[in-house]
Amino acid sequence: MQINTPFFKQRAHDALADENLQKALGNLKAGFPEKRAIAVDRMPEFEQLRNQGRDLKNHILEHLDLYLEQFESKVIENGGQVHWARTAEDANKIILDLCKQVDAKTVTKGKSMVTEEIGLNDYLEANGVQPVETDLGEYILQLREDHPSHIIAPAIHLNLEDVSEAFHEHHKRPKSDDPAVLMQEAREVLRDKFVAADVGITGANFCVAETGSTIIVTNEGNGDLTQTLPKTHIVVTSIEKVVPTLEDMTLFLRLLARSATGQEFTVYNTLSTGPRREGDQDGPENFHVVLVDNGRSEMVGSEFQDMLRCIRCSACMNHCPVYGAVGGHSYGWVYPGPMGSVLTPQMIGIEKGGMLPNASTFCGKCESVCPVKIPLPKLMRHWREDEFQKHLQPKAARYGLAGWAFMAKRPVLYKPYTRMASWFMKRLAGKKGRIKKLPLAGGWTDWRDMPAPQGTTFMTAWKEQQKNGEQS
Amino acid sequence: MPNTPSGPRVGLFVTCLADMFRPSVAFATVKLLEQAGCTVEVPERQTCCGQPAFNSGDRKTTADIARQTIDAFDGYEYVVGPSGSCIGMLHYYPEVFEPSDSYYQRALDLKSRSFEVTSFLFDVIGADALQEQLKLLQFNHKVTYHDSCSGLRQLGIKQQPRELLQQVQGVELEEMEEAETCCGFGGTFCVKYPEISNRMVSNKTDNISNTGAHTLLGGDLGCLLNMAGKLKREGKAVEARHVVEILAGMADIPAIGEADYDLAQQL
């Protein structure tokens, strides 16, 4: 997937002007946060679960190698294979090889952000293998040659009319704007694809070390068909998804569904434990797990380790007022919202991803809804520190900060300086009490007035008052 | 009307915006603290909490300013300021130093004794300490309250200003939709991403005017300047004030961004 992150500002500008998108984002704002709040209210121990989730993830990350090795040996014991991919390129090659081994023409795919991350679809297509997305949202995006703008609701940026249009164009059926009709239409089209697919590729929400199982959670059931019908099932997932036991997995499932969609539990929770065994009714003949690193092991032990706790629930983006204003595509790469603002610079480099950690007011809402308590603002701040050290911030911002710092560190200079600034702005405002255009602060006064200062600084006025008080 | 100065000795953390834009907020804070029996002093060596440096990733400057602030407020029983955001910054100071640094323990100590003003009055002094004074006040208007992010999420400020407000005669509090959603100020954010900030503050002013409130109240001048500026630009007739102005009985001075007012001439 092309990296458009450096153009965040322009993309945000376009997004704010896009009425259709704004309508779609309006729906998001009213939807998920409210449902989450209701689900959380119904569960008095939710806060306790968050602490447990955070602690368990921390424990896993401390022993990541151990649990991954255990997971690998269990998968092999079950008759499957594990492939380790250090980079996106490695992962793509491994997956293409596996497809070639069974002479695959088409592969069906369940929704997987990791395959977005590594750009798998383009790679397969370029090498003669046709990927078919089966998650409804992803399927719509594929028809429109679009990309997800959200990690659990990939087509959240689209409205019903957009979907109706895309279906009409590609399915050549009468146009409809009834969601049920469109759903049925997608189901019928996809049914043949499921049956014809040579390989099924899914992600994994968790990998269970104890049993060598992977699990995907969906609300559509497309994941089940993707992983049970074709002869080969390839699970593409990342190394931090491993959990020690099935019991541990259930803790995260409870946190995940409530944080994501406000459900008590996701509708389909499908476990895969190796290929089909003798006497099994269904299941693939070949079972592969591709474990993608792609920069994650560098995060272990670094100041960004906490980010690896993320269980991809999307609560942070659902509640983020910046995401709510500009939508996921503005972020310019796979992972949007606050979690993307931390993860993206790690994967594409802070030189290209630096806009994102800066596009936050640090309002802290994301951290307050994160099911595993990732300190997202703090991690974004770490990126800003990295940028500061590398002198990556725009010159004007750096010089502005340096000038301010010079004053702020010298109380004797700071006082006359603030007094002067206050006086100057007061003069600019005149009788109105507010300034319509403030030099050097166009960003502010383009959109709102600047309230005028009251005419003197407190420090001056206080000193004056104390002096007068002593005299009287 | 200062009470007997037997109460705690409090160092006032003035905050940059109160200092430069609205000294009346700092004066109101002094008044409330004195009414609550505190002896208030204003350390001269204070400047800013260091938030601009901290949030820009400049750790060295943050640490320099933190040291300066820690020194300036040495020896006060409490440090109180009219901003959840700035006091929240003081609470971040321990993160700025290595545990081996001599300022680390002092930063922890400062954190333990620094409070946002409504939280100090309500949580430390106690709900009824100001009851007598507040009961004498009148503000016969519908108000709505914006929960500023740092105060709310970092310091747990939610009911304190509301409880204090309800003791003032005539105040009718009408909660707005999304009272806890960021107004888009975010320090340098509103200058770096003015368009996004504008969308956020527009949502806010819509929610504010939907309540039909006469006055918007809040506990942080940054957010209030942002929202007041937007309300003015949109021509909405909602006044914006820091909550301490009401609590200190100073509602007669012009609201934020209202007509000319010269504090210097008042003193």
Interface residues (C-beta under 8 A of the other chain):
Chain A: K9 A12 H13 L16 P321 V322 A325 V326 N358 A359 S360 T361 F362 C363 G364 K365 E367 S368 R381 W383 R384 E385 D386 E387 F388 Q389 Q393 A397 L401 W404 A405 M407 A408 K409 R410 P411 Y414 T418 A421 S422 K426 A429 G430 K431 K432 G433 R434 A441 G442 G443 W444 D446 W447 R448 D449 M450 P451 A452 P453 Q454 G455 T456 T457 F458 M459 A461 W462 E464 Q465
Chain B: V14 C16 A18 D19 M20 F21 R22 P23 S24 A26 F27 V42 E44 R45 Q46 T47 C48 G50 P52 A53 F54 N55 S56 G57 D58 R59 T61 D64 I65 Q68 C149 S150 R153 Q154 E180 T181 C182 G184 F185 G186 G187 T188 F189 C190 V191 K192 Y193 P194 E195 I196 S197 N198 R199 M200 V201 N203 L225 N226 A228 G229 K230 K232 R233 P254 I256 G257 E258 A259 D260 Y261 D262 L263 A264 Q265 L267
